[in-house]
Amino acid sequence: MDRSALEERFNVQLPSSKVLYDRACQVLPSGVTHDARYLTPFPPYIDRAFGSRKWDVDGNEYVDYWMGHGALLLGHAHPKLVQAIQEQVARGTHFGGCHELEIRWAELISQLMPAAEKVRFVGSGTEATHLAMRLARAFTGKTKTIKFAGHFHGWHDAVTSAVIEPDEAPSPGVLRSSLEATISLPPNDSALVEKAIEQDGDVAAVIVEPGGGSWGTIPTTGEFLRELRRVTAQHKVVLIFDEVVTGFRLAPGGAQEYYGVVPDLVCLAKVVAGGLPGGAIAGRREIMELLAFKDDPDWNRRRKIAHQGTFNANPLSAAAGIAVLEEVAKGDCIRQANGLCAQLADGMNEVLQGAGIPGRVYVLGSMFHIALEVEPDDADYRHLVRLAKGPKASELRKAMLLEGVDLMRNGGFLSAAHTADDIDKTIEAFAKILTAKRRMDR
Ligand SMILES: Cc1ncc(COP(=O)(O)O)c(C=O)c1O
């Protein structure tokens, strides 16, 4: 994959995106609105999307594996979702008040997720993890949260450390005092967690992506989660599952159902809001009750956790969330996406083996990751995260884009709208790129 040749092909195939990008750079830092959407020489500008596909402003068609950063389990513009949103938009998008949809939405979450005794809606996944950590501190009277290297929980100060390494430099502008309240540990080692809890004595919570760091880039095991459950319960530390990605995707009840481990708190976003903005936190009644008012001014003033948010449970997101969760409850959409994801990985692994290129494609439910140039049994988490976030993943993404496949970083999300044709097209593109690469390497 020759970088300058790839970039030259971008200019030829995506000329209208280049024009928009130049305009965007005048008003948006680096022309983008999310770090993950940054791409050199410029990103494709998308005009419309339907099912598993999307089209850019030059009319190029892509098999889409971003699926709204994982939010679109049913694919783009699913008819049930479009209908629910259209009906609601005409009835009002913000009532500045309570409405029945938020109750139905919370009931569905409670019904599907073992941990969700009570629910509070928030605006995003970042807000969900932020609030979960505050709840844990208030509940335990302790300060610190343990997080794992390579596990992503949004962009608020306390979780910006250890995106790759446990002791890497923090992002500029982040409050040191917030970072000091976070203990970063290597993933998948529960003995280290137990030791840190015992030695520190001030740990309120352990937060984990239960499907493995960076949506499964760093695979995990049920055994690790079971050990975390045992250790946290024993030391009265709150166990937070960040199910922003895995919630309602890995199984109808999320990772907690898939692995059979019930956390104290669960953070939700993406699928829960049906592809519209929104999120939620749910969990054990006695912790969630810290958000409740009581007939006690002292409690309300000093012990209740303050929590606001203009767009919490807004009716449009509620309508979309309900439409999707009702489909999730039937189970078929998850099964279908998972089945196709396994087929995709099998096909890509055959390509790798056929080409004699070291590497592997691995899956968790409907999410897949491509790790090129690793030995099949390489499980070093630093290596896997660096590969996923590094220039090689970006080169592969560009090459695949030019063949009509839009990967999210080094992998992506399947939806119930993907088809066998999408899988064939993706495997074909992958084979073409790797064959060209092997020719160049010789
Ligand atoms: C596991 C996880 N937690 C939290 C977040 C943050 O969610 P949001 O982008 O809605 O703030 C993300 C976003 O990708 C995520 O993958």
The ligand as a Tripos MOL2 file, in Angstrom:
@<TRIPOS>MOLECULE
LIG
   16    16     1     0     0
SMALL
NO_CHARGES

@<TRIPOS>ATOM
      1 C1        -16.8190    1.8890   25.3660 C.3       1 LIG1
      2 C2        -17.1400    3.3300   25.1490 C.ar      1 LIG1
      3 N1        -17.4360    4.0950   26.2010 N.ar      1 LIG1
      4 C3        -17.7530    5.3880   26.0750 C.ar      1 LIG1
      5 C4        -17.7690    5.9900   24.8390 C.ar      1 LIG1
      6 C5        -18.1170    7.4330   24.7030 C.3       1 LIG1
      7 O1        -19.3910    7.5440   24.1590 O.3       1 LIG1
      8 P1        -19.8350    8.9030   23.4320 P.3       1 LIG1
      9 O2        -19.0640    8.9860   22.1580 O.co2     1 LIG1
     10 O3        -21.3190    8.7300   23.2380 O.co2     1 LIG1
     11 O4        -19.5240   10.0200   24.3610 O.co2     1 LIG1
     12 C6        -17.4740    5.2330   23.7000 C.ar      1 LIG1
     13 C7        -17.4930    5.8430   22.3570 C.2       1 LIG1
     14 O5        -17.1070    5.2970   21.3670 O.2       1 LIG1
     15 C8        -17.1400    3.8780   23.8560 C.ar      1 LIG1
     16 O6        -16.8070    3.1110   22.8070 O.3       1 LIG1
@<TRIPOS>BOND
     1     1     2 1
     2     2     3 ar
     3     2    15 ar
     4     3     4 ar
     5     4     5 ar
     6     5     6 1
     7     5    12 ar
     8     6     7 1
     9     7     8 1
    10     8     9 2
    11     8    10 1
    12     8    11 1
    13    12    13 1
    14    12    15 ar
    15    13    14 2
    16    15    16 1
@<TRIPOS>SUBSTRUCTURE
     1 LIG1         1 GROUP 0 **** ****
